[in-house]
């Protein structure tokens, strides 16, 4: 169970930020030069949820007929908006200098690499689907099913508006379990490896971490290998209630 003195950990995770520099792709046609746009990105959110200001900034130099759906790319790799921002950074750029340089596109949407995201309702549907999936693993869906629609909305609005207290007032229910059970039925987690740009998800209790030629990253840090997986799930899960674990090559000496 989450104790009062653990709330600092939850707060640190929530307020984790990545400095980013957004630049318009040279492939885009503009009426005048586009200045870069700098933004502190919340690790626990989604690119398409927190980049309205980026879009407005670059639309000022674009012709309306040249604007289609906005998407992002890093060093030639389209960035999947439905992965949390922190996961994208850890996978693709964790060993590079800051700020994170992200290219912005408004045309030539990569249909085979990215899902379309034309409104925040798409993000909300994805987010709530993940929460429901996580609770099915943790509590056989009993907690999420006992919540009312307004409770679901509170979870979403907390993430959308970056309101820690609003979100955790409801999310704490999803992190509870009977004392005699000692933890969740299963730990909701996803493992990402850059080689195939996808995630691995299996039913699992405690598991072995990979050998030291790789780094295991959660929220940009390497957890101690002896850290109980139940504790990680309670404290380092993203707002979607999944542990997102990035396995990346260790930096060479």
N, C-alpha and C positions, 0 to 999 in steps of 0.2 A: 504494500500500500504506500502511496506517496505521502511522505511526512512533511511537516511545515518547513523544516530546514532544507528540504530538497527543492523548494520552490525557486531558489536562486538558479539552480541548474535549468529548470524549465524556462525561466526568464532569459537566461543567457542563450539558450537554444533558439528561442523565439526571436530575439533581437539580434541574432547573427546577421551581419551584412557583408556584401561583396562590392567593393568599388568597381564600377564598370564604365567604360568609354564606348558609346555607341557612335559608329560612323556610317554614313550612307554608302552603300556599295557603289563602286565606280561604274557598274553596269546600269545604274539608274540615270535617267535623263532629268536634268534639273534646269531651272531658269537662272539660277545663280549658285555660287559655291555654298555647300552645306557645311556649317560648322559642326564639330562633334558635340555630343550631348553626354554629360556625366551624371551618373545616378548611383546611389547606394541601393543595391538590390537585396531584399530580404531572402535569406537562404531558404526559408520554409514555404515561400510562395511560388507562383508560376509566372514565367516571363510575360505571357499575354495578359496577366492580371495587373501587372505593376508598370506597364510601359505606355500608358496613355499619353504621358508627357513627351515621351520619345516620339510617338507617332505625330503628335501635334507639331513638334519642333521641326520634323523633316517635311511635313506636308506644306509648310510655308514656302518651300523652294521647289515643290513638285507641281507639274501640270495635272489637273484632275483626271485627264484621260490616260495618264501614265500610272495611276494609282490602282492597285488591286489589293489583295490581302497581304498584310505585313507579316514578314517572317524573318527569322534571325539565323545567323551562321557564324561559326568560329573556325577560322583557318580551313575553310572548304567544307566543313561539316554542318549540315542543317541542325539546329538545336530543337529538340522535341519539347514543345511547350508543356506536355502533360507529365514530364519529369520535373520534380522540384528543382528550383534554381541552384540550390547547393549541390545537388547530385550532378547537374550539368557541368558546373564549375569543377568539382572534384574529378570527374571523369576526364574532362578535356583540357583543363588548364591549371590544375592544382600545383604544378611545379613551374609555373611561369610567373613573370613579374606582374605586379598590379599597376594600373587598373586592368581588368579583364577587357580585352578589345573585342567587341562584338559588332559584326556587320549587319546592317539593316537593309532589307529588300522589300520592294513593293510589286514585283512582277516575277514571272517564271517560278511560280510556287512549285516546290518539289513534291509532287503528288505521291511518289513512292516512298518518301522518307518521313513526311509529316502528316499529322491529322489537321483537318481544317478547324479553325477556331474563329468564328465570325462574331461571337458575342460572349459576354460573361456567363450566360446561362449554360453554355457548353462546358465551361470550366467548372461551374457549380455541379453539373450533372456528373462529371468525372470525379470530382472531389467527394461527393456524397456516395457514389458507387464504391469508391475505395474504402470509405469509412464503414459502409455496410459489409463489405467483404472482410475487413479486419475484424469486425465484431462477430461475424459468423465463425471466425477462427478462435477468437478469445472466449466468447460467451454463448455460442450457438445462436447468435443474433438476438438474444433475449433483451439486452440493454437497449440497443438501437430501436427495437420494435416496441419497447415500452415508452419510448420518447414520443412526444407529440410533434406535429409538423413545425410548430413554432420553435421547438428545441433544435430540430434539424437546421432551421433557418438561422438560429443563433450561432451555431457552429460555423456556418458559411459566412455570415456577416462578420464574425470575429476575425476570420482569415482575410476576407475581402477588405475590411477597414483597418487591419493590423491592430486589433484590439485584444491584447493578451488576456486581460481579466474577463472580458466578455466571452472569449473562446473557452478558457479553462474552467469557468463557472459551470459549463455544460460538459466539457470533455473529461473532467475528472470522473464522471460516472462511467465513462468507457474504460477507465484505467483501474477500476475497482475489481476486487474478486474476493470470494469468501476466504477468511483467514485459514480455515482448515485445508484449503486446496493449495495454498502456497504459491499460486501464480495462475496465469492464463492456461486454457486448454492447449492452445498452440500459440506460437509467437508469430505475428504477421511481419514478414520481412521480405525484401526484394534485394537481390544481389546483382550488381551491374559490373560488366567487364567490357572494356573498350573494344575488344577484338571483334565483337559482333553487334555492338551498340544496342544491346537488348538486355532484359533483366531475367534472372533466374528466380523462380518462386516454387518452393515445395513445402509440403507439410513438414514441420521440423520442430524438435525440441532443441536442447543445446547441440552445437555443432563445432567442428574444428575449423579454425582459421587457416588460410593457406600459408605456405612457407615464406621465409623472410625476403625472397626475391620480389615479393609483392607488398604493397601497402594496403591495409584495410582502413578505409576512411569512412567515418560517420560524422557529418557536419564539419568536415574539414579537419578532424582530429583522428589520431590513431588510438582507439581504446585499448587499455591493457587487456591482454588475451585472457586473463583470469576474471575479468569483469562478468558477473552473472548476466546471462542473456535476458532474464526477467527484468533486472534493473535497467538494462539498456532499453528494453521495450517501453518501460514506464517513463523513462526520462529523456531518451534521445529519439523517440519516434517523431515523425513529422506530423503536422496537423491531420493528415489522412489516416493516422494511427498505424502506419507501417514504419518499420525500421528500414531505411534505405542505405544499403551498404555498397560502397564503391571499392572495387579491387583494381588497383592500378599498379603498373610497374614501379618498383622502388627506384628512386633517383640514383644514378650512377655516381660513385665517389669521384 
